[in-house]
Amino acid sequence: MNVISVQNIRKSFNKKEAISDVSFSIPKGEIFGFLGPSGSGKTTLIKILTAQLQQSGGVATVLGTSAIQMQAAEQKKRFGILTDNSGLYERLTIEENLEVFRQLYELPKSAVDKVLEFVNLKEDRKKKVNQLSKGMRQRVTLACAVIHEPELLFLDEPTSALDPMNSAHIYKGLRYLNECGTTIFLTTHDMAEAELLCNRVAILHKGEIQALGAPKELKKQHRDGVIHVELKDGQVHELLMNEHSGNQIAQWLATNQLDAIHTKEPSLGDVFMKLTGSELS
């Protein structure tokens, strides 16, 4: 079953295309990464999939219904969303903000404690939102998005303002949610984050998907075909993968000269730069 299905989606603003022709599907239970530089159309697509914007062309279905229905009350209970414009009540405490969402979703009181543990904020529950750092605010916003343990979760740069310790804590929580059945649609600039969390990623550039697949497979596809060989006398050789190189390596092995051999594995960031000529920023 596909939780999200996108077919030939286009979106234009003042005759300028933000998304040109995007198609993909996300099965239930997947963590799907959508990667691209600022302005590439990532947030625009999230807004289309959550009915905050309507596409200029193409078809999108979410949780078995047309994406334009996702703001209906019965659908909003099925998904969670974190974006840079997700709102909080500034004069309320962290706990009071979460209590609003707990009542909205008709959850037991234990849900607040559970989600505070999820975002590592149990000790700060009485602090007012207008006194929080950017990173703490981001964690509160995430807590509001996941308090009801939704079927589908949209995360737009979820750890962009977090330190490594809190990022690791959030990763653990997201994996737990995913193991419990939540499908996650994630945008990020952090390639290590994408490799750590995502089953598959799509690389978006100039409104179009340039590559789609498992991070490991994408890196494998874009290897440079060079073997790095280190000999015991300190010499280092770079050889193309071919029969001649195989014979040379066999000779070094036979004469006990070989110390180490490995291929050069590109990072996901390397793949992105190769495909787009851009750095993630």
Secondary structure, DSSP 8 states (H G I E B T S, - for coil): -EEEEEEEEEEEETTEEEEEEEEEEEETT-EEEEE--TTSSHHHHHHHHTTSS--SEEEEEETTEEGGGTTSHHHHTTEEEE-TT----TTSBHHHHHHHHHHHTT--THHHHHHHHHTT-GGGTTSBGGG--HHHHHHHHHHHHHTT--SEEEEESTTTT--HHHHHHHHHHHHHHHHTT-EEEEEES-HHHHHHH-SEEEEEETTEEEEEE-HHHHHHHT---EEEEEETTS-EEEEESSHHHHHHHHHHHHTT-EEEEEE----HHHHHHHHHS----
